[in-house]
Amino acid sequence: MNKESGDKKSKTKLPSKSKLKSKSEEKIKKEIVEIISNLGKIPKERIDLKEHFTSAGLDSFTIIEIIFAIENKFEIDIPQDSLANIQNVGQLIELTKQLIEKRG
């Protein structure tokens, strides 16, 4: 067998780690928005990542339900002390990503 023609391995180009990371980050964001939409009864397109939870119409009970749903969905534990600093959906998404990365 000729090395030039027979031994060539087909090279499948794999996505870079950053592309994989951004895809998984986008998936996390999408799933969290879905949870908030369902539990908060807010249309997905109306969810603003920078809007304060209460301005978005979410009460404290609904926010707790959302936190529990995220913990169950992603198999993470969100520390109680972290929640004091979380004011909007974008911050909740970032915290979730960090906890998933920490978990490994």
C-alpha positions as CSV (number, residue, x, y, z in Angstrom):
1,M,0.0,0.0,0.0
2,N,1.3,3.4,-0.9
3,K,1.8,5.7,2.0
4,E,0.5,8.6,-0.1
5,S,-2.8,7.1,-1.0
6,G,-3.6,4.2,1.4
7,D,-2.5,5.4,4.8
8,K,-4.1,8.8,4.8
9,K,-6.5,9.1,7.7
10,S,-9.6,11.1,7.1
11,K,-9.3,14.3,9.1
12,T,-12.5,15.4,10.7
13,K,-12.2,18.9,11.9
14,L,-13.5,19.1,15.5
15,P,-14.9,22.3,16.8
16,S,-12.6,24.3,18.9
17,K,-13.0,24.3,22.7
18,S,-14.2,27.9,22.6
19,K,-16.9,27.0,20.0
20,L,-18.0,24.1,22.2
21,K,-18.0,26.3,25.3
22,S,-20.1,29.0,23.6
23,K,-22.6,26.4,22.4
24,S,-23.0,24.9,25.8
25,E,-23.3,28.5,27.3
26,E,-26.0,29.3,24.8
27,K,-27.8,26.0,25.7
28,I,-27.6,27.0,29.4
29,K,-29.0,30.4,28.7
30,K,-31.8,29.0,26.6
31,E,-32.8,26.4,29.3
32,I,-32.7,29.0,32.1
33,V,-34.9,31.4,30.0
34,E,-37.2,28.5,29.3
35,I,-37.5,27.8,33.1
36,I,-38.1,31.4,33.9
37,S,-40.7,31.7,31.1
38,N,-42.6,28.6,32.3
39,L,-42.5,29.3,36.1
40,G,-42.8,33.0,35.8
41,K,-45.4,32.9,33.1
42,I,-43.5,35.4,31.1
43,P,-43.1,35.0,27.3
44,K,-39.5,34.1,26.4
45,E,-39.2,37.1,24.1
46,R,-40.1,39.5,27.0
47,I,-37.3,38.2,29.3
48,D,-34.6,40.9,29.5
49,L,-31.3,39.6,30.9
50,K,-30.5,42.9,32.6
51,E,-34.0,43.6,34.1
52,H,-34.3,43.2,37.8
53,F,-36.4,40.1,38.8
54,T,-39.1,42.2,40.5
55,S,-39.3,44.6,37.5
56,A,-39.9,41.6,35.3
57,G,-42.9,40.6,37.5
58,L,-41.2,37.8,39.5
59,D,-42.1,37.6,43.1
60,S,-39.8,36.0,45.7
61,F,-41.8,32.7,45.8
62,T,-41.4,32.4,42.0
63,I,-37.7,33.2,42.1
64,I,-37.2,30.4,44.7
65,E,-39.1,28.0,42.4
66,I,-36.8,29.1,39.5
67,I,-33.7,28.5,41.6
68,F,-34.8,25.0,42.6
69,A,-35.7,24.2,39.0
70,I,-32.2,25.4,37.8
71,E,-30.5,23.3,40.6
72,N,-32.4,20.2,39.5
73,K,-32.0,20.8,35.8
74,F,-28.2,21.3,36.0
75,E,-27.5,19.1,39.1
76,I,-25.9,22.0,41.0
77,D,-26.3,23.6,44.4
78,I,-26.6,27.3,44.3
79,P,-25.2,28.6,47.6
80,Q,-27.6,30.8,49.6
81,D,-25.1,33.5,50.1
82,S,-24.6,33.8,46.3
83,L,-28.3,34.6,45.8
84,A,-28.0,37.9,47.7
85,N,-25.9,39.3,44.8
86,I,-28.1,38.0,42.0
87,Q,-30.5,40.7,40.8
88,N,-31.3,39.7,37.2
89,V,-31.5,36.8,34.8
90,G,-28.1,37.5,33.2
91,Q,-26.4,37.3,36.6
92,L,-28.3,34.0,37.4
93,I,-27.1,32.6,34.0
94,E,-23.5,33.6,34.8
95,L,-23.6,32.0,38.3
96,T,-25.1,28.8,36.9
97,K,-22.3,28.6,34.3
98,Q,-19.7,29.1,37.0
99,L,-21.2,26.4,39.2
100,I,-21.5,23.9,36.3
101,E,-17.8,24.5,35.4
102,K,-16.8,24.1,39.0
103,R,-18.7,20.8,39.2
104,G,-16.8,19.6,36.1
